[in-house]
Amino acid sequence: MSTPDPPLHRLVADLARTGLLTPAALLLDALSPLDVVNCQLARFSRPFVGGTQAEPLLSALEDTAAWAELRRLLARQS
């Protein structure tokens, strides 16, 4: 992804505000082999969160490159 998605930036900012950057980064690194499954889970969840604040984030995370970008953003913030 050339330009990070704003929902990913908001997620990282929220994690930083709550002090959960390191745990989130560790969890995402541990789950990195499952990025394809994570994308499918994001697609599966969209109908359940339609019209909520979570919908843009799940839409962004439907691509495996977005998971890598999220890990990169978390590493840059830590």
MOPAC internal coordinates of N, CA, C and O (Angstrom, degrees):
PM7 1SCF
backbone

  N    0.0000 0     0.00 0     0.00 0    0    0    0
  C    1.4348 1     0.00 0     0.00 0    1    0    0
  C    1.5214 1   108.39 1     0.00 0    2    1    0
  O    1.2310 1   120.46 1   -52.06 1    3    2    1
  N    1.2865 1   116.74 1   127.94 1    3    2    1
  C    1.4537 1   119.55 1  -178.14 1    5    3    2
  C    1.5257 1   111.61 1   -78.78 1    6    5    3
  O    1.2310 1   119.93 1   138.50 1    7    6    5
  N    1.3313 1   117.74 1   -41.50 1    7    6    5
  C    1.4562 1   121.72 1   179.36 1    9    7    6
  C    1.5205 1   108.60 1  -117.24 1   10    9    7
  O    1.2310 1   119.95 1   -55.89 1   11   10    9
  N    1.3202 1   117.70 1   124.11 1   11   10    9
  C    1.4565 1   118.90 1   179.14 1   13   11   10
  C    1.5294 1   111.03 1   -62.75 1   14   13   11
  O    1.2310 1   121.25 1   -35.30 1   15   14   13
  N    1.3149 1   115.21 1   144.70 1   15   14   13
  C    1.4573 1   120.50 1   179.38 1   17   15   14
  C    1.5177 1   110.18 1   -73.50 1   18   17   15
  O    1.2310 1   120.14 1   -41.19 1   19   18   17
  N    1.3263 1   117.35 1   138.81 1   19   18   17
  C    1.4733 1   119.23 1   176.49 1   21   19   18
  C    1.5320 1   113.50 1   -55.48 1   22   21   19
  O    1.2310 1   118.34 1   143.07 1   23   22   21
  N    1.3504 1   120.77 1   -36.93 1   23   22   21
  C    1.4705 1   118.22 1   178.15 1   25   23   22
  C    1.5301 1   112.16 1   -60.78 1   26   25   23
  O    1.2310 1   120.16 1   145.81 1   27   26   25
  N    1.3144 1   117.29 1   -34.19 1   27   26   25
  C    1.4590 1   119.71 1   178.53 1   29   27   26
  C    1.5203 1   110.80 1   -67.99 1   30   29   27
  O    1.2310 1   120.72 1   140.69 1   31   30   29
  N    1.3137 1   116.23 1   -39.31 1   31   30   29
  C    1.4654 1   120.09 1   176.72 1   33   31   30
  C    1.5248 1   110.89 1   -63.82 1   34   33   31
  O    1.2310 1   120.43 1   138.74 1   35   34   33
  N    1.3295 1   116.79 1   -41.26 1   35   34   33
  C    1.4636 1   119.94 1   178.43 1   37   35   34
  C    1.5248 1   110.83 1   -63.57 1   38   37   35
  O    1.2310 1   120.28 1   139.54 1   39   38   37
  N    1.3306 1   117.08 1   -40.46 1   39   38   37
  C    1.4580 1   120.91 1   178.49 1   41   39   38
  C    1.5280 1   110.62 1   -62.07 1   42   41   39
  O    1.2310 1   120.30 1   133.83 1   43   42   41
  N    1.3185 1   117.03 1   -46.17 1   43   42   41
  C    1.4609 1   120.75 1   179.68 1   45   43   42
  C    1.5322 1   110.30 1   -63.73 1   46   45   43
  O    1.2310 1   120.08 1   139.68 1   47   46   45
  N    1.3248 1   117.44 1   -40.32 1   47   46   45
  C    1.4664 1   120.41 1   178.05 1   49   47   46
  C    1.5265 1   110.91 1   -63.52 1   50   49   47
  O    1.2310 1   120.27 1   138.74 1   51   50   49
  N    1.3329 1   117.09 1   -41.26 1   51   50   49
  C    1.4631 1   120.43 1   178.40 1   53   51   50
  C    1.5292 1   111.09 1   -65.41 1   54   53   51
  O    1.2310 1   120.64 1   139.31 1   55   54   53
  N    1.3274 1   116.38 1   -40.69 1   55   54   53
  C    1.4641 1   119.79 1   177.66 1   57   55   54
  C    1.5234 1   111.29 1   -64.40 1   58   57   55
  O    1.2310 1   120.41 1   141.18 1   59   58   57
  N    1.3298 1   116.82 1   -38.82 1   59   58   57
  C    1.4656 1   120.83 1   178.47 1   61   59   58
  C    1.5255 1   110.29 1   -66.23 1   62   61   59
  O    1.2310 1   120.70 1   138.51 1   63   62   61
  N    1.3264 1   116.26 1   -41.49 1   63   62   61
  C    1.4628 1   120.47 1  -178.75 1   65   63   62
  C    1.5271 1   111.48 1   -63.61 1   66   65   63
  O    1.2310 1   120.21 1   145.16 1   67   66   65
  N    1.3239 1   117.20 1   -34.84 1   67   66   65
  C    1.4610 1   120.88 1  -178.60 1   69   67   66
  C    1.5253 1   113.00 1   -91.91 1   70   69   67
  O    1.2310 1   120.22 1   177.68 1   71   70   69
  N    1.3222 1   117.18 1    -2.32 1   71   70   69
  C    1.4577 1   120.64 1   178.86 1   73   71   70
  C    1.5101 1   114.60 1    77.36 1   74   73   71
  O    1.2310 1   120.26 1  -154.75 1   75   74   73
  N    1.3189 1   117.10 1    25.25 1   75   74   73
  C    1.4642 1   121.19 1  -177.20 1   77   75   74
  C    1.5306 1   113.78 1  -108.91 1   78   77   75
  O    1.2310 1   119.86 1  -160.70 1   79   78   77
  N    1.3225 1   117.88 1    19.30 1   79   78   77
  C    1.4688 1   120.35 1  -179.48 1   81   79   78
  C    1.5213 1   111.96 1   -61.04 1   82   81   79
  O    1.2310 1   120.26 1   129.32 1   83   82   81
  N    1.3077 1   117.12 1   -50.68 1   83   82   81
  C    1.4609 1   120.57 1  -176.42 1   85   83   82
  C    1.5300 1   112.35 1   -65.02 1   86   85   83
  O    1.2310 1   119.01 1   132.07 1   87   86   85
  N    1.3369 1   119.49 1   -47.93 1   87   86   85
  C    1.4663 1   118.01 1   177.41 1   89   87   86
  C    1.5337 1   112.80 1   -60.81 1   90   89   87
  O    1.2310 1   120.54 1   140.94 1   91   90   89
  N    1.3222 1   116.57 1   -39.06 1   91   90   89
  C    1.4636 1   119.61 1   179.44 1   93   91   90
  C    1.5247 1   110.69 1   -65.62 1   94   93   91
  O    1.2310 1   120.28 1   138.34 1   95   94   93
  N    1.3309 1   117.07 1   -41.66 1   95   94   93
  C    1.4664 1   120.69 1   179.06 1   97   95   94
  C    1.5260 1   110.62 1   -63.65 1   98   97   95
  O    1.2310 1   120.23 1   137.60 1   99   98   97
  N    1.3283 1   117.17 1   -42.40 1   99   98   97
  C    1.4679 1   120.48 1   178.38 1  101   99   98
  C    1.5260 1   111.44 1   -63.23 1  102  101   99
  O    1.2310 1   120.71 1   136.85 1  103  102  101
  N    1.3138 1   116.25 1   -43.15 1  103  102  101
  C    1.4653 1   120.20 1   179.71 1  105  103  102
  C    1.5260 1   111.38 1   -65.16 1  106  105  103
  O    1.2310 1   120.39 1   136.59 1  107  106  105
  N    1.3248 1   116.87 1   -43.41 1  107  106  105
  C    1.4639 1   119.75 1   179.51 1  109  107  106
  C    1.5239 1   111.58 1   -65.93 1  110  109  107
  O    1.2310 1   120.11 1   142.87 1  111  110  109
  N    1.3264 1   117.39 1   -37.13 1  111  110  109
  C    1.4636 1   119.72 1   176.77 1  113  111  110
  C    1.5189 1   111.02 1   -65.57 1  114  113  111
  O    1.2310 1   120.33 1   140.06 1  115  114  113
  N    1.3166 1   116.97 1   -39.94 1  115  114  113
  C    1.4635 1   120.59 1   179.34 1  117  115  114
  C    1.5296 1   111.45 1   -66.57 1  118  117  115
  O    1.2310 1   120.59 1   147.05 1  119  118  117
  N    1.3300 1   116.47 1   -32.95 1  119  118  117
  C    1.4626 1   120.48 1  -177.49 1  121  119  118
  C    1.5296 1   113.30 1   -94.20 1  122  121  119
  O    1.2310 1   119.96 1  -175.48 1  123  122  121
  N    1.3226 1   117.69 1     4.52 1  123  122  121
  C    1.4731 1   119.69 1  -176.46 1  125  123  122
  C    1.5284 1   113.96 1   -58.05 1  126  125  123
  O    1.2310 1   118.27 1   147.01 1  127  126  125
  N    1.3396 1   120.89 1   -32.99 1  127  126  125
  C    1.4651 1   117.86 1   176.36 1  129  127  126
  C    1.5281 1   113.27 1   -65.77 1  130  129  127
  O    1.2310 1   120.44 1   164.92 1  131  130  129
  N    1.3107 1   116.77 1   -15.08 1  131  130  129
  C    1.4651 1   121.12 1  -177.89 1  133  131  130
  C    1.5208 1   112.70 1  -102.65 1  134  133  131
  O    1.2310 1   119.63 1  -156.58 1  135  134  133
  N    1.3135 1   118.31 1    23.42 1  135  134  133
  C    1.4689 1   120.89 1  -177.99 1  137  135  134
  C    1.5233 1   112.74 1   -56.67 1  138  137  135
  O    1.2310 1   120.06 1   142.12 1  139  138  137
  N    1.3040 1   117.49 1   -37.88 1  139  138  137
  C    1.4729 1   120.25 1   179.73 1  141  139  138
  C    1.5246 1   109.94 1   -65.50 1  142  141  139
  O    1.2310 1   120.64 1   138.22 1  143  142  141
  N    1.3160 1   116.37 1   -41.78 1  143  142  141
  C    1.4698 1   120.60 1   177.64 1  145  143  142
  C    1.5235 1   109.97 1   -65.64 1  146  145  143
  O    1.2310 1   120.59 1   139.39 1  147  146  145
  N    1.3431 1   116.47 1   -40.61 1  147  146  145
  C    1.4625 1   120.19 1   178.31 1  149  147  146
  C    1.5278 1   111.01 1   -60.54 1  150  149  147
  O    1.2310 1   120.37 1   140.57 1  151  150  149
  N    1.3189 1   116.89 1   -39.43 1  151  150  149
  C    1.4720 1   120.65 1   177.44 1  153  151  150
  C    1.5249 1   110.70 1   -62.74 1  154  153  151
  O    1.2310 1   120.95 1   138.13 1  155  154  153
  N    1.3128 1   115.79 1   -41.87 1  155  154  153
  C    1.4600 1   119.57 1   179.36 1  157  155  154
  C    1.5236 1   111.07 1   -66.14 1  158  157  155
  O    1.2310 1   120.28 1   141.89 1  159  158  157
  N    1.3235 1   117.06 1   -38.11 1  159  158  157
  C    1.4653 1   120.20 1   176.77 1  161  159  158
  C    1.5277 1   111.24 1   -64.71 1  162  161  159
  O    1.2310 1   120.41 1   142.26 1  163  162  161
  N    1.3233 1   116.83 1   -37.74 1  163  162  161
  C    1.4675 1   120.20 1   176.84 1  165  163  162
  C    1.5210 1   110.44 1   -63.93 1  166  165  163
  O    1.2310 1   120.25 1   137.34 1  167  166  165
  N    1.3215 1   117.13 1   -42.66 1  167  166  165
  C    1.4740 1   120.56 1   177.78 1  169  167  166
  C    1.5212 1   111.43 1   -64.02 1  170  169  167
  O    1.2310 1   121.22 1   138.11 1  171  170  169
  N    1.3352 1   115.26 1   -41.89 1  171  170  169
  C    1.4626 1   120.31 1   180.00 1  173  171  170
  C    1.5248 1   111.34 1   -62.98 1  174  173  171
  O    1.2310 1   120.20 1   144.36 1  175  174  173
  N    1.3340 1   117.22 1   -35.64 1  175  174  173
  C    1.4655 1   122.00 1  -174.70 1  177  175  174
  C    1.5185 1   113.91 1   -78.87 1  178  177  175
  O    1.2310 1   119.90 1   160.03 1  179  178  177
  N    1.3201 1   117.79 1   -19.97 1  179  178  177
  C    1.4684 1   120.03 1  -174.22 1  181  179  178
  C    1.5223 1   114.48 1   -54.88 1  182  181  179
  O    1.2310 1   118.56 1   136.53 1  183  182  181
  N    1.3344 1   120.35 1   -43.47 1  183  182  181
  C    1.4690 1   117.68 1   179.87 1  185  183  182
  C    1.5269 1   113.46 1   -62.64 1  186  185  183
  O    1.2310 1   120.33 1   154.27 1  187  186  185
  N    1.3134 1   116.98 1   -25.73 1  187  186  185
  C    1.4589 1   120.76 1  -178.25 1  189  187  186
  C    1.5242 1   112.63 1   -80.78 1  190  189  187
  O    1.2310 1   120.22 1   159.16 1  191  190  189
  N    1.3261 1   117.18 1   -20.84 1  191  190  189
  C    1.4662 1   120.35 1  -177.49 1  193  191  190
  C    1.5200 1   111.66 1  -115.21 1  194  193  191
  O    1.2310 1   120.20 1  -166.79 1  195  194  193
  N    1.3247 1   117.22 1    13.21 1  195  194  193
  C    1.4563 1   121.09 1  -179.70 1  197  195  194
  C    1.5210 1   111.96 1   -56.01 1  198  197  195
  O    1.2310 1   120.85 1   -49.69 1  199  198  197
  N    1.3263 1   115.97 1   130.31 1  199  198  197
  C    1.4508 1   121.43 1   179.01 1  201  199  198
  C    1.5161 1   114.30 1    83.23 1  202  201  199
  O    1.2310 1   119.80 1  -176.52 1  203  202  201
  N    1.3237 1   117.99 1     3.48 1  203  202  201
  C    1.4628 1   120.48 1   178.57 1  205  203  202
  C    1.5247 1   109.66 1  -103.68 1  206  205  203
  O    1.2310 1   120.70 1    -2.38 1  207  206  205
  N    1.3164 1   116.27 1   177.62 1  207  206  205
  C    1.4576 1   120.82 1   179.24 1  209  207  206
  C    1.5229 1   111.69 1   -70.14 1  210  209  207
  O    1.2310 1   119.74 1   160.90 1  211  210  209
  N    1.3260 1   118.11 1   -19.10 1  211  210  209
  C    1.4612 1   121.68 1  -178.48 1  213  211  210
  C    1.5302 1   112.35 1   -79.61 1  214  213  211
  O    1.2310 1   119.64 1   161.71 1  215  214  213
  N    1.3126 1   118.29 1   -18.29 1  215  214  213
  C    1.4612 1   120.76 1  -175.60 1  217  215  214
  C    1.5304 1   113.57 1   -59.37 1  218  217  215
  O    1.2310 1   118.31 1   133.97 1  219  218  217
  N    1.3374 1   120.83 1   -46.03 1  219  218  217
  C    1.4654 1   119.11 1   178.74 1  221  219  218
  C    1.5307 1   112.84 1   -62.48 1  222  221  219
  O    1.2310 1   120.41 1   144.31 1  223  222  221
  N    1.3194 1   116.83 1   -35.69 1  223  222  221
  C    1.4608 1   120.08 1   179.09 1  225  223  222
  C    1.5215 1   110.56 1   -66.78 1  226  225  223
  O    1.2310 1   120.25 1   134.47 1  227  226  225
  N    1.3142 1   117.13 1   -45.53 1  227  226  225
  C    1.4603 1   119.64 1   179.19 1  229  227  226
  C    1.5193 1   111.51 1   -65.79 1  230  229  227
  O    1.2310 1   120.16 1   144.36 1  231  230  229
  N    1.3160 1   117.29 1   -35.64 1  231  230  229
  C    1.4637 1   120.40 1   175.89 1  233  231  230
  C    1.5253 1   110.47 1   -62.37 1  234  233  231
  O    1.2310 1   120.76 1   140.17 1  235  234  233
  N    1.3261 1   116.15 1   -39.83 1  235  234  233
  C    1.4678 1   119.84 1   179.25 1  237  235  234
  C    1.5171 1   111.46 1   -68.77 1  238  237  235
  O    1.2310 1   120.03 1   146.43 1  239  238  237
  N    1.3262 1   117.55 1   -33.57 1  239  238  237
  C    1.4636 1   121.18 1  -175.59 1  241  239  238
  C    1.5240 1   113.57 1   -87.18 1  242  241  239
  O    1.2310 1   119.83 1  -168.18 1  243  242  241
  N    1.3148 1   117.93 1    11.82 1  243  242  241
  C    1.4575 1   120.96 1   176.82 1  245  243  242
  C    1.5241 1   112.30 1   -79.99 1  246  245  243
  O    1.2310 1   120.07 1   177.81 1  247  246  245
  N    1.3020 1   117.47 1    -2.19 1  247  246  245
  C    1.4596 1   122.55 1  -178.65 1  249  247  246
  C    1.5211 1   108.89 1  -116.20 1  250  249  247
  O    1.2310 1   120.29 1   -42.56 1  251  250  249
  N    1.3401 1   117.05 1   137.44 1  251  250  249
  C    1.4639 1   119.79 1  -178.77 1  253  251  250
  C    1.5204 1   111.69 1   -63.42 1  254  253  251
  O    1.2310 1   119.82 1   150.09 1  255  254  253
  N    1.3167 1   117.94 1   -29.91 1  255  254  253
  C    1.4645 1   120.37 1   178.57 1  257  255  254
  C    1.5264 1   111.16 1   -66.07 1  258  257  255
  O    1.2310 1   120.04 1   151.56 1  259  258  257
  N    1.3182 1   117.52 1   -28.44 1  259  258  257
  C    1.4618 1   120.72 1   179.28 1  261  259  258
  C    1.5222 1   110.71 1   -67.49 1  262  261  259
  O    1.2310 1   120.16 1   144.64 1  263  262  261
  N    1.3237 1   117.30 1   -35.36 1  263  262  261
  C    1.4679 1   120.18 1   178.06 1  265  263  262
  C    1.5293 1   110.11 1   -66.03 1  266  265  263
  O    1.2310 1   120.46 1   139.78 1  267  266  265
  N    1.3205 1   116.72 1   -40.22 1  267  266  265
  C    1.4632 1   120.53 1   176.96 1  269  267  266
  C    1.5289 1   110.14 1   -65.84 1  270  269  267
  O    1.2310 1   120.59 1   140.38 1  271  270  269
  N    1.3233 1   116.48 1   -39.62 1  271  270  269
  C    1.4636 1   120.61 1   178.08 1  273  271  270
  C    1.5205 1   110.87 1   -64.77 1  274  273  271
  O    1.2310 1   120.30 1   139.88 1  275  274  273
  N    1.3141 1   117.04 1   -40.12 1  275  274  273
  C    1.4590 1   120.48 1   177.73 1  277  275  274
  C    1.5215 1   111.01 1   -62.23 1  278  277  275
  O    1.2310 1   120.34 1   137.24 1  279  278  277
  N    1.3312 1   116.95 1   -42.76 1  279  278  277
  C    1.4678 1   120.44 1   176.95 1  281  279  278
  C    1.5340 1   110.34 1   -62.30 1  282  281  279
  O    1.2310 1   120.23 1   140.03 1  283  282  281
  N    1.3197 1   117.17 1   -39.97 1  283  282  281
  C    1.4626 1   121.09 1   179.34 1  285  283  282
  C    1.5291 1   110.75 1   -64.88 1  286  285  283
  O    1.2310 1   120.42 1   136.88 1  287  286  285
  N    1.3267 1   116.81 1   -43.12 1  287  286  285
  C    1.4629 1   120.65 1   178.67 1  289  287  286
  C    1.5294 1   111.76 1   -63.24 1  290  289  287
  O    1.2310 1   120.98 1   139.35 1  291  290  289
  N    1.3275 1   115.73 1   -40.65 1  291  290  289
  C    1.4635 1   119.52 1   178.68 1  293  291  290
  C    1.5258 1   110.95 1   -65.74 1  294  293  291
  O    1.2310 1   120.36 1   139.10 1  295  294  293
  N    1.3192 1   116.91 1   -40.90 1  295  294  293
  C    1.4675 1   120.45 1   179.47 1  297  295  294
  C    1.5234 1   110.97 1   -65.59 1  298  297  295
  O    1.2310 1   120.78 1   143.85 1  299  298  297
  N    1.3036 1   116.11 1   -36.15 1  299  298  297
  C    1.4706 1   120.19 1  -179.52 1  301  299  298
  C    1.5342 1   110.32 1   -69.13 1  302  301  299
  O    1.2310 1   119.73 1   146.58 1  303  302  301
  N    1.3222 1   118.12 1   -33.42 1  303  302  301
  C    1.4629 1   122.10 1  -179.18 1  305  303  302
  C    1.5276 1   112.50 1   -77.22 1  306  305  303
  O    1.2310 1   120.53 1   151.07 1  307  306  305
  N    1.3277 1   116.60 1   -28.93 1  307  306  305
  C    1.4777 1   119.79 1  -175.73 1  309  307  306
  C    1.4976 1   112.75 1   -69.85 1  310  309  307
  O    1.2310 1   120.10 1   180.00 1  311  310  309

